Amino acid sequence: TISITGHRPDDLLRQEDVRLAGIDGGIRALSAPDQTLYPTISASFYNYFEWHGGPMDSFDRLRLKRYADEAHAKGRKLRFYGIPAKEALWAELYVAGVDLINTDDLDKLRDFLLKKVAARRLRPSTVARLSEQISSLPADPFR
């Protein structure tokens, strides 16, 4: 899925009969009826949540789960950007069902996700394959 971010050609993409790209939409795009225009819902984490470390309060946890459930019910993926590289927060995102976790610390996220995969008791060959795929990612994909 190609997702256009930043200054987006919303009107141009709306007019396409066949879309080869979608727009990285904000939370308000959840109400847009066309999931192919906004296949991914993205928002700044701190615009919607008060988390500053430690356990997430129940209000934020419920709100996070509600956004994830609504995105999935409408056939969309959900991500929040601007999040700290903290396993406690990644765990909250993971449990809530957030699809994409943004980070600059790929090694730390890889280790976190591999622990989650192993905890689900997947076959060792599956864990090894996932580890190999994640390890092969460039440290900085923009170089």
C-alpha positions as CSV (number, residue, x, y, z in Angstrom):
1,T,0.0,0.0,0.0
2,I,1.4,3.4,-1.0
3,S,0.5,6.0,1.5
4,I,1.1,9.7,0.8
5,T,1.9,11.9,3.7
6,G,2.6,15.6,4.2
7,H,1.2,17.9,1.5
8,R,-1.3,15.6,-0.1
9,P,-3.1,15.8,-3.4
10,D,-6.5,14.9,-1.8
11,D,-8.6,16.3,-4.7
12,L,-6.5,14.6,-7.4
13,L,-6.7,11.2,-5.6
14,R,-10.4,11.5,-5.0
15,Q,-10.9,11.8,-8.8
16,E,-9.0,8.7,-9.7
17,D,-11.1,5.8,-11.0
18,V,-8.4,3.3,-9.9
19,R,-6.2,4.4,-6.9
20,L,-2.7,3.2,-6.8
21,A,-2.0,5.3,-3.6
22,G,-3.9,6.4,-0.6
23,I,-3.6,9.3,1.8
24,D,-2.2,9.0,5.3
25,G,-5.3,10.5,7.0
26,G,-5.8,11.9,10.4
27,I,-8.3,10.7,13.1
28,R,-11.1,12.7,11.4
29,A,-10.6,10.6,8.2
30,L,-12.1,7.7,10.1
31,S,-15.5,9.2,9.2
32,A,-14.6,9.3,5.5
33,P,-16.6,6.5,3.8
34,D,-13.9,5.6,1.2
35,Q,-11.3,3.4,2.9
36,T,-9.2,3.4,-0.3
37,L,-8.6,7.1,-0.1
38,Y,-7.5,6.9,3.6
39,P,-6.1,3.3,4.1
40,T,-4.0,4.4,7.0
41,I,-5.1,6.7,9.9
42,S,-2.1,8.5,11.5
43,A,-2.0,11.0,14.3
44,S,0.4,12.6,16.7
45,F,0.3,10.5,19.9
46,Y,0.5,13.5,22.2
47,N,-2.4,15.3,20.4
48,Y,-4.7,12.5,21.8
49,F,-3.1,11.1,24.9
50,E,-1.6,12.3,28.2
51,W,0.9,9.4,28.7
52,H,4.2,10.5,30.2
53,G,5.7,7.2,31.2
54,G,4.6,4.4,33.5
55,P,1.3,2.6,33.2
56,M,-1.2,4.2,30.9
57,D,-4.3,5.5,32.7
58,S,-7.6,3.7,32.0
59,F,-9.1,6.7,30.1
60,D,-6.2,6.8,27.6
61,R,-6.2,3.0,27.4
62,L,-9.9,2.9,26.5
63,R,-9.5,5.8,24.0
64,L,-6.6,4.0,22.3
65,K,-8.5,0.7,22.0
66,R,-11.6,2.6,20.7
67,Y,-9.5,4.3,17.9
68,A,-7.9,0.9,16.9
69,D,-11.3,-0.9,16.9
70,E,-12.9,1.9,14.8
71,A,-10.0,1.9,12.3
72,H,-10.2,-1.9,11.9
73,A,-14.0,-1.9,11.6
74,K,-13.6,0.5,8.7
75,G,-10.9,-1.6,7.1
76,R,-8.0,0.8,7.9
77,K,-4.6,0.6,9.7
78,L,-3.8,2.8,12.6
79,R,-0.5,4.4,13.6
80,F,0.6,7.1,16.0
81,Y,3.8,9.1,15.4
82,G,5.9,11.1,17.8
83,I,5.9,8.3,20.4
84,P,8.9,7.7,22.7
85,A,10.9,4.5,22.3
86,K,9.5,3.0,25.5
87,E,8.5,-0.6,25.8
88,A,5.7,0.3,28.3
89,L,4.1,2.4,25.6
90,W,4.7,-0.1,22.8
91,A,3.0,-2.7,25.0
92,E,-0.1,-0.5,25.3
93,L,-0.1,0.1,21.5
94,Y,0.4,-3.7,20.8
95,V,-2.4,-4.8,23.2
96,A,-4.8,-2.2,21.8
97,G,-4.2,-3.4,18.3
98,V,-2.4,-0.4,16.8
99,D,-1.1,-1.7,13.5
100,L,2.1,0.4,12.9
101,I,4.5,1.4,15.6
102,N,6.8,4.3,14.7
103,T,10.3,4.4,16.1
104,D,13.8,5.5,15.4
105,D,15.1,2.6,17.6
106,L,14.6,-0.3,15.2
107,D,16.8,-2.7,17.2
108,K,14.8,-2.1,20.4
109,L,11.5,-2.5,18.6
110,R,12.7,-5.7,16.9
111,D,13.6,-7.2,20.3
112,F,10.3,-6.1,21.8
113,L,8.3,-7.6,19.0
114,L,10.3,-10.8,19.0
115,K,9.5,-11.3,22.7
116,K,5.8,-10.8,21.9
117,V,6.0,-13.3,19.0
118,A,7.8,-15.8,21.2
119,A,5.2,-15.3,24.0
120,R,2.6,-16.5,21.5
121,R,4.5,-19.8,21.3
122,L,5.1,-19.7,17.6
123,R,7.3,-22.4,16.2
124,P,11.0,-21.6,16.5
125,S,11.4,-21.6,12.7
126,T,8.8,-18.8,12.5
127,V,10.5,-16.7,15.1
128,A,13.9,-17.2,13.4
129,R,12.4,-16.2,10.0
130,L,10.8,-13.1,11.5
131,S,14.1,-12.2,13.3
132,E,16.0,-12.5,10.0
133,Q,13.5,-10.3,8.1
134,I,13.6,-7.7,10.8
135,S,17.4,-7.8,11.1
136,S,17.8,-7.3,7.4
137,L,16.1,-3.9,7.6
138,P,18.5,-1.0,7.1
139,A,19.3,1.0,10.3
140,D,18.2,4.1,8.5
141,P,15.8,3.4,5.6
142,F,16.1,7.0,4.3
143,R,19.8,6.7,3.5
